[in-house]
C-alpha cells in the first residue's frame, strides 16, 4: 500500500498533539511535515523526528494531505498558499470560529481543491445531525428549540462551531426556523416560534457535550452527544485524510465519507 504523506498544520495544539499520538494506528499515513505559526517556540525543533517549520510553502511541498485545526486566519493563509501547488494536495480542516467575512473568504478559496471540512470530526455528532434534521422536519415549527453546549475552559469561540452546525441541521429540516438567539441578559426577550436558542458553558476539562432540545406542550425530546475522549476527533480526522485524497476536487463533510 502506498504511504500517504501527512502534514499537520498546528501540531502544538490539543488536536495536533493527539493526531500525532493516534498516528501509530494508521499504517497508510506517514508524518512528513509539521508547521506552526511564526515565532512559535517549536520552530526549528523536532517533534516525532520532524523539524517544525513556519514556512508554509516548504511544509506543503512535503505533503499529500494536510490536517488543520488552527484559527480562521491561519486556515485562510494555508488555502491561499495551496494555490501555488500543482500536485494533488488535499486538506482536512476542523477550524472553527469564522466571522461572516472570513467564511466568505473561505468559500472563495476552495475552487479546484479537495477539502473535507467539519466543525466536529466525530462520526456520532454527524449522525446526530441527521436525527436533528429529521426531528425538525416533523415537529420543528411546533417546538421551542434550544441548543446547549459545554466545553473546557480553554475553548475561545462561543457558541461552538459544532452547535452552529447543529442549528444548520435544524434549519435544513424546516427553513422557517431562521432566527438564532444567543442567550444573554435581557429582561424583555420572549422567544418566538421560529427561534433557535443557544446556551454555552465553559469549565474544567470537558471535551464536548451538545444537546438539542425540542420542547412541546407536556413533553420534550432531547438529542444529545457526549464526547468522553478527544480520540474520536483525531481518529475521525485521520480517517478523513485517507478518504479525501481519493476524491475529486470539491468541498466534502464527514457525512460524505460515512455515506460511501
Backbone as JSON, one array per atom type, in Angstrom:
{
  "sequence": "XXXXXXXXXXXXXXXXXXXXXXXXXXXXXXXXXXXXXXXXXXXXXXXXXXXXXXXXXXXXXXXXXXXXXXXXXXXXXXXXXXXXXXXXXXXXXXXXXXXXXXXXXXXXXXXXXXXXXXXXXXXXXXXXXXXXXXXXXXXXXXXXXXXXXXXXXXXXXXXXXXXXXXXXXXXXXXXXXXXXXXXXXXXXXXXXXXXXXXXXXXXXXXXXXXXXXXXXXXXXXXXXXXXXXXXXXXXXXXXXXXXXXXXXXXXXXXXXXXXX",
  "N": [[0.84, -1.19, 0.0], [0.56, 2.2, -0.88], [2.21, 4.79, 0.85], [0.77, 7.62, 2.39], [1.67, 10.94, 2.46], [1.62, 12.92, 5.23], [0.86, 16.1, 6.52], [0.78, 18.14, 9.41], [-0.88, 20.94, 10.38], [-0.36, 23.19, 12.73], [0.72, 21.7, 15.04], [1.12, 21.9, 17.78], [-1.18, 22.35, 19.16], [-4.09, 21.19, 21.06], [-5.47, 19.3, 19.45], [-3.56, 18.82, 17.47], [-1.44, 17.56, 18.86], [-2.75, 15.24, 19.72], [-3.38, 14.05, 17.29], [-0.83, 13.31, 16.36], [-0.22, 11.41, 18.29], [-2.15, 9.43, 17.78], [-1.47, 8.5, 15.3], [0.0, 6.18, 15.19], [-1.68, 4.06, 14.8], [-2.33, 4.08, 12.15], [-1.23, 2.85, 9.48], [-1.04, 3.52, 6.79], [-0.58, 6.19, 6.65], [2.02, 8.57, 6.68], [3.82, 10.66, 8.69], [5.17, 13.61, 7.58], [5.6, 16.34, 7.68], [5.48, 19.3, 9.68], [3.92, 22.27, 10.74], [4.04, 25.4, 12.28], [2.88, 28.58, 13.65], [4.51, 31.71, 12.89], [7.28, 32.58, 14.9], [6.72, 30.82, 16.93], [7.55, 28.76, 19.75], [8.33, 26.19, 19.07], [9.48, 26.21, 16.56], [11.97, 25.06, 14.41], [12.64, 23.0, 16.08], [12.55, 19.46, 16.85], [9.76, 17.35, 16.52], [8.4, 14.27, 16.98], [10.48, 13.33, 15.37], [10.41, 15.1, 13.25], [11.29, 18.2, 11.93], [9.95, 21.19, 13.02], [8.47, 23.7, 11.09], [7.98, 27.14, 10.01], [7.47, 27.87, 7.51], [5.19, 27.87, 5.14], [5.07, 27.18, 2.42], [7.28, 25.43, 2.13], [6.42, 23.46, 3.88], [4.07, 22.51, 2.56], [5.17, 21.4, 0.28], [6.12, 19.0, 1.16], [4.0, 17.32, 1.57], [1.07, 15.21, 1.0], [-1.47, 15.35, 1.97], [-3.06, 17.59, 4.2], [-3.77, 18.12, 7.62], [-5.68, 20.3, 9.5], [-6.18, 22.16, 12.35], [-6.56, 24.99, 13.42], [-6.7, 28.41, 13.39], [-9.14, 30.69, 11.97], [-7.8, 32.74, 10.43], [-5.27, 31.59, 10.0], [-5.96, 29.24, 8.6], [-7.06, 30.35, 6.27], [-4.79, 31.59, 5.2], [-3.29, 29.31, 4.67], [-4.9, 28.08, 2.67], [-4.63, 29.95, 0.6], [-1.92, 29.66, 0.02], [-1.93, 27.07, -0.94], [-2.75, 27.35, -3.54], [-0.45, 27.71, -5.0], [0.54, 25.29, -5.68], [0.74, 22.51, -7.81], [0.58, 19.8, -7.5], [-1.2, 16.92, -6.19], [-2.71, 17.99, -3.81], [-4.47, 17.7, -0.73], [-6.9, 18.66, 1.78], [-7.86, 18.45, 5.15], [-9.9, 20.01, 7.35], [-10.72, 21.32, 10.53], [-11.12, 23.72, 11.67], [-12.68, 26.28, 13.6], [-14.86, 29.1, 14.45], [-15.18, 31.15, 12.57], [-15.71, 34.44, 11.28], [-18.38, 36.2, 9.58], [-17.29, 37.44, 7.31], [-14.84, 36.09, 7.08], [-15.79, 33.54, 6.53], [-16.86, 33.95, 3.99], [-14.5, 34.48, 2.63], [-13.23, 32.0, 2.91], [-14.94, 30.39, 1.33], [-14.43, 31.48, -1.15], [-11.93, 30.55, -1.73], [-11.85, 27.83, -2.18], [-12.2, 26.62, -4.64], [-11.37, 24.14, -7.02], [-9.91, 22.63, -5.26], [-9.36, 19.78, -3.09], [-11.18, 19.3, -0.37], [-12.04, 18.4, 2.88], [-14.23, 19.4, 5.22], [-15.17, 19.84, 8.52], [-16.79, 20.88, 11.43], [-16.79, 19.29, 13.54], [-15.24, 16.3, 13.96], [-16.24, 13.91, 14.77], [-17.89, 10.83, 14.24], [-20.28, 10.22, 15.5], [-21.46, 12.75, 16.17], [-22.04, 13.69, 13.69], [-23.88, 11.83, 12.73], [-25.84, 12.44, 14.53], [-26.67, 14.91, 13.56], [-28.22, 14.23, 11.34], [-30.4, 13.02, 12.63], [-31.4, 15.22, 13.99], [-32.15, 16.91, 11.9], [-34.24, 15.39, 10.78], [-36.05, 15.33, 12.94], [-36.61, 18.04, 13.22], [-37.87, 18.53, 10.8], [-40.24, 17.18, 11.2], [-41.43, 18.2, 13.63], [-40.42, 20.7, 14.13], [-41.32, 23.48, 13.78], [-43.39, 23.53, 15.54], [-42.22, 23.46, 17.97], [-40.4, 24.69, 20.87], [-37.1, 25.39, 20.54], [-33.92, 24.62, 21.75], [-30.39, 24.81, 21.98], [-27.82, 23.48, 23.82], [-24.46, 23.69, 24.89], [-21.4, 22.39, 26.2], [-18.06, 22.97, 27.06], [-14.47, 22.69, 27.61], [-12.45, 24.94, 29.65], [-10.62, 26.28, 28.09], [-11.52, 26.76, 25.59], [-12.23, 29.09, 23.08], [-14.14, 30.18, 21.19], [-17.56, 31.1, 21.09], [-20.94, 30.66, 20.35], [-20.03, 27.14, 20.12], [-18.49, 25.85, 17.11], [-19.6, 23.43, 16.37], [-22.18, 23.51, 17.55], [-23.33, 25.53, 16.06], [-23.38, 24.29, 13.57], [-25.21, 22.29, 14.17], [-27.5, 23.82, 14.46], [-27.78, 24.57, 11.8], [-28.57, 22.13, 10.74], [-31.07, 21.91, 11.91], [-32.37, 24.03, 10.61], [-32.25, 23.07, 8.01], [-34.12, 21.08, 8.17], [-36.49, 22.5, 8.57], [-37.07, 25.37, 7.03], [-38.26, 27.63, 8.01], [-37.37, 28.04, 10.53], [-35.44, 30.27, 11.34], [-34.25, 32.16, 12.96], [-31.67, 32.97, 15.1], [-30.85, 32.9, 18.5], [-28.74, 34.02, 20.84], [-28.31, 33.37, 24.08], [-28.41, 35.94, 26.38], [-28.2, 38.41, 29.03], [-31.33, 39.85, 29.38], [-34.21, 41.53, 29.97], [-36.54, 41.55, 28.59], [-37.29, 39.55, 26.54], [-38.94, 37.6, 25.06], [-39.32, 34.42, 23.58], [-39.67, 33.52, 20.11], [-41.61, 31.61, 17.71], [-40.08, 30.82, 15.56], [-37.52, 30.51, 16.4], [-34.2, 29.59, 17.34], [-32.55, 28.8, 20.17], [-29.47, 29.41, 21.94], [-27.19, 28.2, 24.37], [-24.2, 28.46, 26.19], [-21.59, 26.85, 27.98], [-18.58, 27.03, 29.79], [-15.99, 25.27, 31.23], [-13.67, 23.58, 33.42], [-12.31, 20.47, 32.24], [-13.9, 19.56, 30.19], [-14.54, 17.76, 27.31], [-16.46, 17.85, 25.23], [-19.89, 18.48, 24.9], [-23.06, 18.28, 23.59], [-26.42, 19.22, 23.34], [-29.59, 19.08, 21.89], [-32.73, 20.4, 22.26], [-36.16, 19.82, 21.87], [-38.97, 21.34, 22.72], [-42.25, 20.59, 23.49], [-45.77, 21.0, 24.23], [-46.25, 19.66, 27.31], [-44.3, 17.69, 26.99], [-40.91, 16.8, 26.02], [-38.24, 16.43, 23.67], [-34.98, 15.24, 23.74], [-31.95, 15.35, 22.12], [-28.77, 14.15, 22.17], [-25.2, 14.39, 22.4], [-22.23, 13.18, 23.74], [-18.85, 13.64, 24.14], [-16.39, 11.6, 25.29], [-13.77, 11.19, 24.99], [-10.99, 12.71, 23.44], [-9.96, 11.36, 21.4], [-11.83, 10.53, 19.47], [-12.11, 12.66, 17.74], [-9.57, 13.05, 16.59], [-9.08, 10.54, 15.43], [-11.2, 10.46, 13.61], [-10.43, 12.6, 11.94], [-8.02, 11.62, 10.87], [-8.91, 9.35, 9.5], [-10.44, 10.71, 7.66], [-8.44, 12.01, 6.23], [-7.27, 9.93, 4.79], [-9.41, 9.24, 3.2], [-10.17, 11.59, 1.73], [-8.15, 12.1, -0.09], [-8.58, 10.44, -2.21], [-10.68, 11.46, -3.59], [-12.54, 13.5, -5.98], [-11.88, 16.98, -6.84], [-13.47, 19.26, -4.62], [-15.79, 20.35, -2.03], [-16.2, 18.66, 0.9], [-17.88, 16.79, 3.55], [-17.79, 15.12, 6.78], [-20.0, 13.44, 6.75], [-20.29, 12.83, 4.04], [-18.21, 11.07, 3.75], [-18.99, 9.01, 5.48], [-21.31, 8.03, 4.31], [-20.54, 6.74, 2.02]],
  "CA": [[0.0, 0.0, 0.0], [1.32, 3.43, -0.96], [2.11, 5.65, 2.01], [0.28, 8.98, 2.17], [2.48, 11.89, 3.22], [0.72, 13.74, 6.03], [1.34, 17.29, 7.21], [-0.12, 18.66, 10.44], [-0.81, 22.4, 10.48], [-0.7, 23.48, 14.12], [0.95, 20.47, 15.81], [1.25, 22.11, 19.22], [-2.49, 22.48, 19.78], [-4.65, 19.97, 21.65], [-5.75, 18.33, 18.4], [-2.31, 18.47, 16.81], [-0.71, 16.58, 19.67], [-3.46, 13.98, 19.74], [-3.21, 13.46, 15.95], [0.48, 12.66, 16.34], [-0.3, 10.24, 19.16], [-3.01, 8.4, 17.19], [-0.92, 8.07, 14.01], [0.57, 4.83, 15.31], [-2.69, 3.08, 14.38], [-2.66, 4.33, 10.75], [-0.01, 2.48, 8.76], [-1.0, 4.11, 5.45], [-0.21, 7.6, 6.78], [3.37, 8.82, 7.17], [4.02, 12.06, 9.06], [6.33, 14.14, 6.85], [5.79, 17.79, 7.83], [4.77, 19.99, 10.76], [4.03, 23.72, 10.55], [3.47, 26.25, 13.33], [2.87, 30.0, 13.32], [5.79, 32.4, 13.01], [7.66, 32.96, 16.26], [6.35, 29.79, 17.91], [8.7, 28.19, 20.45], [8.72, 24.9, 18.49], [10.1, 26.37, 15.25], [13.35, 24.57, 14.36], [12.81, 21.86, 16.97], [12.0, 18.2, 16.35], [8.62, 16.69, 17.14], [8.27, 12.98, 16.27], [11.58, 13.28, 14.39], [10.15, 16.05, 12.17], [11.6, 19.57, 12.33], [8.8, 22.08, 12.86], [8.78, 24.87, 10.28], [6.95, 28.16, 9.88], [7.42, 28.15, 6.07], [4.05, 27.09, 4.65], [5.43, 26.62, 1.11], [8.14, 24.25, 2.39], [5.53, 22.49, 4.52], [3.18, 21.91, 1.56], [5.98, 20.6, -0.65], [6.41, 17.7, 1.78], [2.77, 16.62, 1.96], [-0.03, 14.87, 0.1], [-2.7, 15.8, 2.63], [-2.83, 18.4, 5.41], [-4.84, 18.23, 8.63], [-5.61, 21.66, 10.05], [-7.03, 22.61, 13.45], [-5.85, 26.2, 13.87], [-7.58, 29.57, 13.5], [-9.6, 31.08, 10.63], [-6.79, 33.49, 9.67], [-4.23, 30.65, 9.6], [-6.52, 28.37, 7.57], [-7.18, 31.14, 5.03], [-3.44, 31.73, 4.66], [-2.94, 27.99, 4.13], [-5.64, 27.89, 1.42], [-4.01, 30.81, -0.41], [-0.64, 29.04, -0.34], [-2.19, 25.85, -1.7], [-2.9, 27.72, -4.95], [0.86, 27.7, -5.64], [1.0, 23.91, -5.88], [0.01, 21.77, -8.84], [0.41, 18.38, -7.18], [-2.52, 16.5, -5.72], [-2.84, 18.33, -2.39], [-5.8, 17.63, -0.12], [-6.97, 19.31, 3.08], [-8.9, 18.16, 6.13], [-9.87, 21.13, 8.28], [-11.74, 21.37, 11.57], [-11.05, 25.05, 12.28], [-13.96, 26.91, 13.89], [-14.79, 30.48, 14.89], [-15.15, 32.08, 11.44], [-16.65, 35.54, 11.15], [-19.1, 36.15, 8.3], [-16.36, 37.8, 6.23], [-13.88, 35.0, 6.95], [-16.49, 32.45, 5.87], [-16.92, 34.31, 2.56], [-13.14, 34.29, 2.1], [-13.03, 30.54, 2.81], [-15.7, 29.89, 0.18], [-13.82, 31.98, -2.38], [-10.61, 29.93, -1.91], [-11.92, 26.36, -2.22], [-12.34, 26.11, -6.01], [-10.3, 23.31, -7.55], [-9.2, 21.93, -4.2], [-10.03, 18.68, -2.41], [-11.25, 19.72, 1.03], [-13.06, 17.88, 3.78], [-14.38, 20.35, 6.32], [-16.18, 19.51, 9.52], [-16.54, 21.54, 12.71], [-16.66, 18.21, 14.51], [-14.83, 15.11, 13.21], [-16.85, 12.73, 15.36], [-18.93, 10.16, 13.47], [-21.52, 10.32, 16.26], [-22.09, 14.06, 16.08], [-22.55, 13.85, 12.33], [-25.11, 11.06, 12.67], [-26.82, 13.22, 15.3], [-27.19, 15.97, 12.69], [-29.3, 13.65, 10.55], [-31.56, 12.85, 13.52], [-31.92, 16.56, 14.28], [-32.84, 17.36, 10.68], [-35.49, 14.64, 10.66], [-36.96, 15.79, 14.0], [-37.01, 19.4, 12.88], [-38.83, 18.44, 9.68], [-41.51, 16.67, 11.72], [-42.07, 18.98, 14.71], [-39.61, 21.87, 14.42], [-42.04, 24.75, 13.9], [-44.3, 23.41, 16.69], [-41.42, 23.31, 19.18], [-39.39, 25.64, 21.33], [-35.86, 24.65, 20.31], [-32.74, 25.14, 22.41], [-29.13, 24.07, 21.88], [-26.86, 23.75, 24.89], [-23.14, 23.06, 24.66], [-20.44, 22.52, 27.29], [-16.68, 22.68, 26.66], [-13.4, 23.01, 28.55], [-12.26, 26.37, 29.89], [-9.65, 26.86, 27.15], [-12.17, 27.0, 24.3], [-12.44, 30.53, 22.93], [-15.31, 30.6, 20.43], [-18.88, 30.9, 21.7], [-21.09, 29.23, 20.65], [-19.09, 26.27, 19.41], [-18.76, 25.6, 15.7], [-20.49, 22.28, 16.27], [-23.56, 23.89, 17.85], [-23.81, 26.29, 14.9], [-23.7, 23.31, 12.52], [-26.45, 21.63, 14.58], [-28.57, 24.75, 14.11], [-27.97, 24.47, 10.35], [-29.35, 20.91, 10.51], [-32.46, 22.25, 12.27], [-32.9, 24.86, 9.53], [-32.43, 22.21, 6.83], [-35.37, 20.35, 8.39], [-37.6, 23.45, 8.39], [-36.42, 26.65, 6.73], [-38.9, 28.7, 8.75], [-36.62, 28.21, 11.77], [-34.34, 31.06, 10.79], [-33.78, 33.18, 13.9], [-30.76, 32.45, 16.12], [-30.86, 33.74, 19.69], [-27.66, 33.66, 21.76], [-28.86, 33.79, 25.37], [-27.69, 36.91, 27.19], [-29.1, 39.09, 29.96], [-32.32, 40.67, 28.71], [-35.44, 41.4, 30.75], [-37.71, 41.62, 27.71], [-36.83, 38.76, 25.4], [-39.78, 36.42, 24.88], [-38.93, 33.69, 22.38], [-40.63, 33.4, 19.02], [-41.73, 30.23, 17.25], [-39.07, 30.48, 14.54], [-36.26, 30.82, 17.06], [-33.31, 28.56, 17.87], [-31.79, 29.41, 21.25], [-28.16, 28.84, 22.26], [-26.58, 28.43, 25.68], [-22.84, 27.92, 26.21], [-20.94, 26.72, 29.28], [-17.15, 26.74, 29.69], [-15.45, 24.94, 32.54], [-12.93, 22.34, 33.62], [-11.65, 19.81, 31.11], [-14.95, 18.9, 29.4], [-14.14, 17.64, 25.91], [-17.54, 18.39, 24.41], [-21.23, 17.93, 25.13], [-24.06, 19.05, 22.85], [-27.8, 18.75, 23.48], [-30.64, 19.82, 21.19], [-34.0, 20.12, 22.94], [-37.4, 20.21, 21.21], [-39.99, 21.43, 23.76], [-43.66, 20.6, 23.11], [-46.64, 21.09, 25.4], [-46.34, 18.43, 28.1], [-43.21, 16.75, 26.76], [-39.78, 17.32, 25.26], [-37.31, 15.47, 23.09], [-33.59, 15.65, 23.86], [-30.99, 14.63, 21.29], [-27.55, 14.52, 22.88], [-23.93, 13.71, 22.12], [-21.18, 13.45, 24.73], [-17.52, 13.14, 23.79], [-15.67, 11.24, 26.51], [-12.35, 11.1, 24.64], [-10.6, 13.51, 22.29], [-9.54, 10.42, 20.36], [-12.83, 10.42, 18.41], [-11.89, 13.74, 16.77], [-8.32, 12.81, 15.86], [-9.27, 9.35, 14.58], [-12.06, 10.88, 12.52], [-9.65, 13.43, 11.02], [-7.05, 10.76, 10.18], [-9.68, 8.57, 8.53], [-10.83, 11.65, 6.6], [-7.25, 12.27, 5.41], [-7.12, 8.8, 3.87], [-10.56, 9.24, 2.28], [-10.27, 12.77, 0.85], [-7.12, 12.09, -1.13], [-9.08, 9.63, -3.32], [-11.87, 12.09, -4.15], [-12.4, 14.58, -6.95], [-11.92, 18.3, -6.19], [-14.77, 19.66, -4.11], [-15.89, 20.54, -0.59], [-16.88, 17.5, 1.46], [-18.05, 16.73, 5.01], [-17.66, 13.77, 7.35], [-21.15, 12.63, 6.33], [-20.0, 12.31, 2.71], [-17.33, 9.92, 3.95], [-19.74, 7.95, 6.16], [-22.37, 7.5, 3.45], [-19.98, 5.98, 0.9]],
  "C": [[0.88, 1.25, 0.0], [1.11, 4.28, 0.3], [1.65, 7.05, 1.59], [1.07, 9.92, 3.06], [1.56, 12.91, 3.9], [1.45, 14.93, 6.64], [0.32, 17.76, 8.22], [0.15, 20.15, 10.61], [-1.3, 22.78, 11.87], [-0.48, 22.29, 15.04], [1.0, 20.66, 17.31], [-0.09, 22.3, 19.93], [-2.97, 21.15, 20.35], [-4.87, 18.89, 20.58], [-4.47, 17.89, 17.71], [-1.54, 17.4, 17.56], [-1.41, 15.22, 19.69], [-3.4, 13.28, 18.38], [-1.9, 12.69, 15.87], [0.45, 11.37, 17.15], [-1.08, 9.09, 18.51], [-2.46, 7.84, 15.87], [-0.38, 6.64, 14.03], [-0.38, 3.75, 14.82], [-3.06, 3.22, 12.9], [-1.42, 4.1, 9.9], [0.09, 3.11, 7.38], [-0.63, 5.59, 5.46], [1.19, 7.73, 7.33], [3.52, 10.32, 7.46], [5.3, 12.58, 8.43], [6.56, 15.63, 7.08], [4.92, 18.32, 8.96], [4.99, 21.49, 10.59], [3.32, 24.45, 11.68], [3.57, 27.72, 12.91], [4.24, 30.62, 13.58], [6.05, 32.82, 14.46], [7.33, 31.93, 17.32], [7.61, 29.15, 18.49], [9.19, 26.88, 19.84], [9.46, 25.03, 17.16], [11.58, 25.95, 15.32], [13.62, 23.38, 15.25], [12.13, 20.62, 16.38], [10.82, 17.75, 17.2], [8.36, 15.43, 16.33], [9.26, 12.88, 15.11], [11.35, 14.16, 13.16], [10.48, 17.46, 12.69], [10.41, 20.47, 12.02], [9.23, 23.34, 12.11], [7.67, 25.91, 10.4], [6.79, 28.59, 8.42], [6.33, 27.27, 5.45], [4.36, 26.47, 3.29], [6.28, 25.36, 1.27], [7.3, 23.12, 2.97], [4.67, 21.76, 3.48], [3.93, 21.05, 0.56], [6.18, 19.17, -0.13], [5.17, 16.84, 1.99], [1.88, 16.25, 0.78], [-1.35, 15.4, 0.65], [-2.33, 16.51, 3.93], [-4.04, 18.28, 6.33], [-4.62, 19.53, 9.4], [-6.65, 21.87, 11.14], [-6.36, 23.84, 14.04], [-6.84, 27.33, 14.12], [-8.02, 29.96, 12.1], [-8.53, 31.82, 9.81], [-5.68, 32.56, 9.17], [-4.73, 29.73, 8.49], [-6.64, 29.1, 6.24], [-5.82, 31.34, 4.38], [-2.98, 30.42, 4.02], [-3.61, 27.76, 2.77], [-5.03, 28.73, 0.29], [-2.7, 30.2, -0.9], [-0.84, 27.78, -1.18], [-2.36, 26.13, -3.19], [-1.58, 27.66, -5.71], [1.33, 26.31, -6.02], [0.1, 23.17, -6.86], [-0.21, 20.31, -8.47], [-0.87, 18.16, -6.37], [-2.7, 16.74, -4.22], [-4.29, 18.22, -1.92], [-5.74, 18.25, 1.27], [-8.14, 18.77, 3.88], [-8.83, 19.27, 7.17], [-11.04, 21.09, 9.26], [-11.73, 22.71, 12.29], [-12.44, 25.64, 12.45], [-13.75, 28.39, 14.22], [-14.73, 31.5, 13.78], [-16.16, 33.22, 11.61], [-17.37, 35.4, 9.81], [-18.17, 36.46, 7.13], [-15.33, 36.69, 6.0], [-14.51, 33.8, 6.25], [-16.59, 32.71, 4.36], [-15.55, 34.1, 1.91], [-12.84, 32.81, 1.93], [-13.7, 30.01, 1.55], [-15.05, 30.31, -1.13], [-12.51, 31.28, -2.71], [-10.66, 28.42, -2.14], [-11.97, 25.79, -3.63], [-11.11, 25.32, -6.45], [-9.52, 22.52, -6.52], [-10.04, 20.79, -3.64], [-10.01, 18.97, -0.91], [-12.37, 18.98, 1.74], [-13.09, 18.8, 4.99], [-15.48, 19.89, 7.26], [-15.81, 20.22, 10.81], [-16.45, 20.52, 13.84], [-16.39, 16.92, 13.74], [-15.4, 13.81, 13.77], [-17.92, 12.14, 14.43], [-20.28, 10.34, 14.17], [-22.22, 11.65, 16.11], [-22.67, 14.27, 14.69], [-23.79, 13.0, 12.08], [-26.22, 11.78, 13.44], [-27.46, 14.31, 14.44], [-28.33, 15.46, 11.81], [-30.57, 13.46, 11.38], [-32.22, 14.2, 13.81], [-32.71, 17.1, 13.08], [-34.2, 16.69, 10.54], [-36.51, 15.11, 11.7], [-37.49, 17.18, 13.7], [-38.06, 19.4, 11.76], [-40.21, 18.04, 10.18], [-42.2, 17.64, 12.67], [-41.37, 20.31, 14.99], [-40.41, 23.14, 14.68], [-43.02, 24.73, 15.07], [-43.55, 23.5, 18.02], [-40.71, 24.6, 19.57], [-38.07, 24.88, 21.29], [-34.69, 25.37, 20.97], [-31.55, 24.22, 22.17], [-28.25, 24.46, 23.05], [-25.56, 23.04, 24.58], [-22.21, 23.39, 25.81], [-19.06, 22.13, 26.77], [-15.71, 23.1, 27.77], [-13.15, 24.53, 28.61], [-11.22, 27.04, 29.0], [-10.28, 27.18, 25.79], [-12.6, 28.45, 24.18], [-13.77, 30.89, 22.27], [-16.61, 30.19, 21.11], [-19.94, 31.46, 20.74], [-20.11, 28.4, 19.83], [-19.49, 26.13, 17.94], [-19.72, 24.44, 15.5], [-21.94, 22.68, 16.53], [-24.15, 24.72, 16.71], [-24.18, 25.34, 13.76], [-24.96, 22.52, 12.88], [-27.66, 22.51, 14.27], [-28.84, 24.73, 12.6], [-28.79, 23.22, 10.01], [-30.82, 21.14, 10.85], [-33.1, 23.05, 11.14], [-33.1, 24.07, 8.24], [-33.74, 21.43, 6.95], [-36.59, 21.23, 8.19], [-37.02, 24.85, 8.24], [-37.08, 27.82, 7.44], [-38.19, 28.99, 10.07], [-35.33, 28.97, 11.46], [-33.82, 32.15, 11.71], [-32.92, 32.52, 14.97], [-30.71, 33.42, 17.3], [-29.8, 33.24, 20.66], [-28.01, 34.23, 23.13], [-27.92, 34.72, 26.14], [-28.7, 37.58, 28.12], [-30.02, 40.03, 29.2], [-33.64, 40.46, 29.44], [-36.71, 41.43, 29.9], [-37.41, 40.86, 26.42], [-37.64, 37.46, 25.31], [-39.4, 35.74, 23.57], [-40.05, 33.69, 21.36], [-40.6, 31.97, 18.49], [-40.67, 29.84, 16.22], [-37.66, 30.63, 15.09], [-35.52, 29.55, 17.49], [-32.44, 29.22, 18.92], [-30.48, 28.67, 21.51], [-27.77, 29.18, 23.69], [-25.22, 27.74, 25.71], [-22.28, 27.94, 27.62], [-19.48, 26.37, 29.05], [-16.61, 26.44, 31.09], [-14.68, 23.63, 32.56], [-12.28, 21.8, 32.37], [-12.65, 19.07, 30.22], [-14.55, 18.91, 27.92], [-15.21, 18.2, 24.99], [-18.85, 17.69, 24.7], [-22.24, 18.85, 24.45], [-25.44, 18.41, 23.02], [-28.73, 19.67, 22.69], [-31.97, 19.4, 21.79], [-35.15, 20.67, 22.11], [-38.5, 20.18, 22.28], [-41.38, 21.51, 23.11], [-44.5, 20.74, 24.37], [-46.72, 19.73, 26.09], [-45.23, 17.42, 27.89], [-42.05, 17.46, 26.04], [-38.93, 16.16, 24.74], [-35.91, 16.05, 23.23], [-32.71, 14.74, 22.99], [-29.6, 15.09, 21.74], [-26.35, 13.72, 22.41], [-22.91, 14.15, 23.15], [-19.88, 12.83, 24.26], [-16.76, 12.85, 25.08], [-14.16, 11.11, 26.26], [-12.08, 11.96, 23.41], [-10.2, 12.62, 21.11], [-10.54, 10.37, 19.21], [-12.62, 11.49, 17.34], [-10.64, 13.49, 15.93], [-8.44, 11.6, 14.95], [-10.15, 9.7, 13.38], [-11.31, 11.69, 11.47], [-8.64, 12.59, 10.23], [-7.75, 9.86, 9.15], [-10.11, 9.45, 7.36], [-9.65, 11.95, 5.67], [-7.03, 11.17, 4.39], [-8.21, 8.83, 2.81], [-10.48, 10.38, 1.27], [-9.29, 12.72, -0.31], [-7.58, 11.31, -2.37], [-10.24, 10.29, -4.06], [-11.52, 13.1, -5.24], [-12.41, 15.92, -6.21], [-13.35, 18.68, -5.79], [-14.71, 19.84, -2.6], [-16.77, 19.43, -0.02], [-17.03, 17.65, 2.98], [-17.82, 15.3, 5.48], [-18.81, 12.88, 6.88], [-20.99, 12.1, 4.92], [-19.14, 11.05, 2.81], [-18.11, 8.74, 4.54], [-20.72, 7.27, 5.22], [-21.85, 6.67, 2.3], [-20.06, 4.49, 1.18]]
}
